[in-house]
């Protein structure tokens, strides 16, 4: 008896096979690669960012050129450049003393804010006590409220105690927003550190002072440095509080620039004010560059996470 082999029947060709064409498939794009044609919204956002930086660079460039150039009226750039405006502003407004007062008062505010704010932040992070939420809200108010709202009563108190127009008054009024700022910055940072580390040290016989200086302090260094940098920049640029209590021998640089712009009905040469503005901007940039040399803000969260895992 002959066995007939079974042959599978081929599937009927579909419409694409009948026409001899392959079915359409979307071209595959490698992962992470974006289309060359962006949406109108993306172009609008990038155009806004580009316009912002163009205006910013233009404003800064005009001030820098104005601080170095002789007066000009009908040309794009001055015919000659000189350093006379810087030397004139340095002598005219006694900028040497102003810079010393600015840096001295700012660093003093930073040190006092850290010494007061870090222990207070530890108490808020580790202890429960009555009206804790109310205390936290009170610390939050000087950071959120405009400085002028509590600056006028503070200035009144300073003048009543005979501290007006002194460097001490400048330091004291700047501590009011700076200490709460350190507390609010350091409290969540301390909360993320595992309390088991402190408990183990106490069980081994370490006192609270040793726990704080030997164990917590190294873990808190990144957060302390970040808070100190922000307080330093904030104090150097603080105008309202400093202006209300400062005087001829206690003005910071930002207040001195304002007084130069408004003195004698704006009678000071514009180039003198521009040179002071360039010095102020350069000082702020130097502070930020030096600060970022020791602290990388993007690593703070990672360091806190690592310390908590340990």
C-alpha positions as CSV (number, residue, x, y, z in Angstrom):
1,X,0.0,0.0,0.0
2,X,1.6,3.3,-1.1
3,X,1.8,6.1,1.4
4,X,1.1,9.5,0.0
5,X,3.2,12.3,1.7
6,X,1.1,15.1,3.1
7,X,2.0,18.5,1.8
8,X,1.1,21.6,3.8
9,X,-0.8,24.1,1.8
10,X,0.8,27.6,1.6
11,X,-1.2,30.4,3.1
12,X,-3.1,32.5,0.7
13,X,-1.2,35.6,-0.2
14,X,-2.7,38.8,1.3
15,X,-3.2,42.1,-0.5
16,X,0.3,43.2,0.0
17,X,1.7,39.9,-1.3
18,X,-0.5,39.9,-4.3
19,X,0.8,43.3,-5.3
20,X,4.4,42.2,-4.7
21,X,4.9,44.9,-2.0
22,X,6.0,44.5,1.6
23,X,3.7,45.7,4.4
24,X,4.6,49.3,5.6
25,X,6.7,49.4,8.8
26,X,7.7,52.4,10.8
27,X,11.4,53.1,10.7
28,X,12.9,52.0,14.0
29,X,14.8,54.8,16.0
30,X,17.6,53.9,18.3
31,X,16.8,54.3,22.0
32,X,17.4,57.8,23.3
33,X,17.5,59.4,19.8
34,X,15.1,62.2,19.2
35,X,13.5,63.4,16.1
36,X,15.2,66.2,14.2
37,X,12.0,68.1,13.8
38,X,10.9,69.5,17.2
39,X,7.4,70.6,18.1
40,X,6.4,74.3,18.0
41,X,6.3,74.4,21.8
42,X,9.9,73.2,22.1
43,X,11.1,75.9,19.6
44,X,9.1,78.5,21.6
45,X,10.8,77.5,24.9
46,X,14.3,77.5,23.4
47,X,13.6,80.9,21.7
48,X,12.6,82.3,25.1
49,X,15.7,81.0,26.8
50,X,17.9,82.3,24.0
51,X,16.3,85.7,24.2
52,X,16.8,85.8,28.0
53,X,20.5,85.1,27.7
54,X,21.0,87.5,24.9
55,X,19.4,90.3,27.0
56,X,21.4,89.3,30.1
57,X,24.7,89.2,28.2
58,X,23.8,92.5,26.5
59,X,23.1,94.3,29.8
60,X,26.2,93.0,31.5
61,X,28.4,93.8,28.5
62,X,27.0,97.4,28.4
63,X,27.8,98.0,32.1
64,X,31.4,96.5,31.7
65,X,32.1,98.6,28.6
66,X,30.6,101.7,30.3
67,X,32.9,101.2,33.3
68,X,36.1,101.1,31.1
69,X,35.2,103.6,28.4
70,X,35.4,107.4,28.1
71,X,32.0,109.0,27.5
72,X,30.6,108.5,24.0
73,X,27.4,109.4,22.3
74,X,27.2,108.6,18.6
75,X,29.2,105.4,18.3
76,X,28.7,101.8,19.4
77,X,31.9,101.6,21.4
78,X,33.9,104.3,23.2
79,X,37.0,105.6,21.3
80,X,39.3,104.9,24.3
81,X,39.3,102.7,27.3
82,X,40.7,103.6,30.7
83,X,40.9,102.4,34.4
84,X,40.3,105.9,35.7
85,X,36.7,105.2,36.6
86,X,37.8,102.3,38.9
87,X,40.5,104.3,40.6
88,X,38.1,107.3,40.9
89,X,35.4,105.2,42.5
90,X,37.9,103.5,44.8
91,X,39.0,106.9,46.1
92,X,35.7,108.7,45.9
93,X,33.6,106.2,47.8
94,X,36.4,104.6,49.9
95,X,35.7,101.2,48.5
96,X,38.5,99.5,50.4
97,X,36.7,100.0,53.7
98,X,33.3,99.1,52.1
99,X,34.6,95.8,50.8
100,X,36.1,95.0,54.2
101,X,32.9,95.8,55.9
102,X,30.9,93.7,53.4
103,X,33.1,90.6,53.7
104,X,33.6,90.9,57.5
105,X,29.9,91.3,58.3
106,X,28.9,88.6,55.8
107,X,31.4,86.0,57.2
108,X,30.4,86.9,60.8
109,X,26.7,86.3,59.9
110,X,27.6,83.0,58.3
111,X,29.6,81.7,61.4
112,X,26.9,82.8,63.9
113,X,24.1,81.4,61.8
114,X,25.8,78.0,61.6
115,X,26.6,77.9,65.3
116,X,23.0,78.8,66.2
117,X,21.1,77.1,63.4
118,X,22.7,73.6,63.3
119,X,22.0,72.7,67.0
120,X,18.5,74.2,66.7
121,X,17.9,72.1,63.5
122,X,19.1,69.0,65.4
123,X,16.5,69.6,68.2
124,X,13.7,70.1,65.6
125,X,14.8,67.0,63.7
126,X,15.3,64.6,66.7
127,X,13.1,65.9,69.6
128,X,9.3,66.1,70.0
129,X,8.1,68.9,72.3
130,X,4.9,71.0,72.7
131,X,4.1,73.6,70.0
132,X,6.8,72.1,67.7
133,X,4.8,72.9,64.6
134,X,4.2,76.5,65.8
135,X,8.0,77.0,66.3
136,X,8.7,75.7,62.8
137,X,6.2,78.1,61.3
138,X,7.8,81.0,63.3
139,X,11.2,80.0,61.8
140,X,9.6,79.9,58.4
141,X,8.2,83.4,58.5
142,X,11.4,85.5,58.2
143,X,12.4,83.4,55.1
144,X,9.1,83.8,53.3
145,X,8.1,87.4,54.3
146,X,9.7,90.4,52.5
147,X,12.6,91.7,54.6
148,X,11.1,95.2,54.6
149,X,8.1,94.1,56.6
150,X,10.1,93.2,59.7
151,X,13.1,95.4,58.8
152,X,11.5,98.6,59.8
153,X,10.6,97.4,63.4
154,X,14.1,95.9,63.7
155,X,15.7,99.2,62.6
156,X,13.6,101.1,65.1
157,X,14.8,98.8,67.9
158,X,18.5,99.2,66.8
159,X,18.2,103.0,66.8
160,X,16.5,103.0,70.2
161,X,19.4,101.0,71.7
162,X,22.0,103.3,70.1
163,X,23.2,100.6,67.6
164,X,22.1,102.4,64.5
165,X,24.6,103.0,61.7
166,X,27.1,100.5,63.1
167,X,28.5,97.2,61.8
168,X,27.0,95.4,64.8
169,X,23.5,96.5,63.8
170,X,24.2,95.2,60.2
171,X,25.2,91.8,61.6
172,X,22.3,91.5,64.0
173,X,19.6,92.4,61.5
174,X,21.0,90.0,58.9
175,X,20.9,87.2,61.5
176,X,17.1,87.4,61.6
177,X,16.6,85.7,58.2
178,X,19.9,83.8,58.1
179,X,19.4,81.7,61.3
180,X,16.0,80.4,60.2
181,X,17.3,79.7,56.7
182,X,20.1,77.5,58.2
183,X,17.6,75.7,60.4
184,X,15.1,75.0,57.6
185,X,18.0,73.8,55.4
186,X,19.6,71.5,57.9
187,X,16.5,70.0,59.5
188,X,15.5,67.7,56.6
189,X,19.2,66.9,56.1
190,X,19.5,65.7,59.8
191,X,16.2,63.8,59.5
192,X,17.6,61.7,56.7
193,X,20.6,60.5,58.8
194,X,19.9,57.1,60.4
195,X,19.4,57.6,64.2
196,X,20.8,54.1,64.8
197,X,24.3,55.6,64.3
198,X,23.8,57.9,67.3
199,X,22.1,55.2,69.4
200,X,25.0,52.9,68.8
201,X,27.5,55.6,69.9
202,X,25.6,56.3,73.0
203,X,25.4,52.6,73.9
204,X,29.2,52.5,73.6
205,X,29.5,55.3,76.2
206,X,29.9,58.4,74.0
207,X,28.6,61.6,75.4
208,X,26.2,63.9,73.4
209,X,29.1,66.3,72.7
210,X,31.3,63.5,71.3
211,X,28.3,62.1,69.2
212,X,27.8,65.5,67.7
213,X,31.5,66.4,67.1
214,X,32.8,62.9,66.1
215,X,29.9,61.3,64.3
216,X,27.3,63.8,63.2
217,X,29.6,66.7,62.3
218,X,31.4,64.8,59.5
219,X,28.1,63.6,58.0
220,X,26.7,67.2,58.2
221,X,29.7,68.9,56.6
222,X,28.1,68.9,53.0
223,X,24.9,70.4,54.3
224,X,26.6,72.9,56.5
225,X,28.8,74.1,53.7
226,X,25.8,74.4,51.4
227,X,23.8,76.4,53.9
228,X,26.8,78.6,54.7
229,X,27.3,79.4,51.0
230,X,23.6,80.3,50.5
231,X,23.7,82.5,53.6
232,X,26.9,84.2,52.5
233,X,25.5,85.1,49.0
234,X,22.2,86.2,50.6
235,X,24.0,88.5,53.1
236,X,26.3,90.1,50.6
237,X,23.3,90.9,48.4
238,X,20.9,91.9,51.2
239,X,19.9,95.5,50.6
240,X,16.7,96.3,52.6
241,X,17.8,95.3,56.1
242,X,21.4,96.6,55.7
243,X,20.2,99.9,54.2
244,X,17.9,100.6,57.2
245,X,20.6,100.3,59.8
246,X,23.9,101.1,58.1
247,X,25.8,104.4,57.9
248,X,28.8,106.0,56.3
249,X,31.2,103.6,58.1
250,X,29.0,100.5,58.0
251,X,27.6,100.4,54.4
252,X,28.0,97.2,52.4
253,X,28.8,97.3,48.7
254,X,25.3,96.9,47.5
255,X,24.1,99.8,49.7
256,X,27.1,102.0,48.7
257,X,26.1,101.5,45.0
258,X,22.5,102.6,45.8
259,X,23.8,105.7,47.7
260,X,26.1,106.5,44.7
261,X,23.2,106.3,42.3
262,X,20.9,108.5,44.3
263,X,23.4,111.0,45.9
264,X,23.0,114.6,44.9
265,X,20.0,113.8,42.7
266,X,22.0,111.3,40.6
267,X,24.9,113.8,40.2
268,X,27.6,111.1,40.3
269,X,29.1,110.1,36.9
270,X,27.4,107.0,35.5
271,X,30.7,105.4,34.8
272,X,31.6,105.5,38.5
273,X,28.4,103.6,39.4
274,X,29.1,101.1,36.5
275,X,32.6,100.4,37.9
276,X,31.1,99.7,41.3
277,X,28.6,97.4,39.8
278,X,31.3,95.5,38.0
279,X,33.2,95.1,41.3
280,X,30.1,93.9,43.1
281,X,29.4,91.3,40.3
282,X,33.1,90.2,40.3
283,X,33.1,89.7,44.0
284,X,29.9,87.6,43.9
285,X,31.3,85.5,41.1
286,X,34.6,84.9,43.1
287,X,32.6,83.9,46.2
288,X,30.5,81.4,44.2
289,X,33.5,79.9,42.3
290,X,35.4,79.4,45.6
291,X,32.4,78.0,47.3
292,X,31.5,75.6,44.5
293,X,35.2,74.4,44.5
294,X,34.5,72.8,47.9
295,X,30.7,72.0,47.6
296,X,28.9,70.3,44.7
297,X,25.2,70.8,45.3
298,X,24.3,67.9,43.0
299,X,26.1,65.5,45.4
300,X,24.3,66.5,48.6
301,X,21.3,64.2,48.1
302,X,23.6,61.3,47.2
303,X,25.8,61.8,50.3
304,X,22.7,62.0,52.6
305,X,21.3,58.8,51.0
306,X,24.6,57.0,51.5
307,X,24.9,58.1,55.1
308,X,21.4,56.9,55.8
309,X,22.1,53.5,54.2
310,X,25.2,53.1,56.3
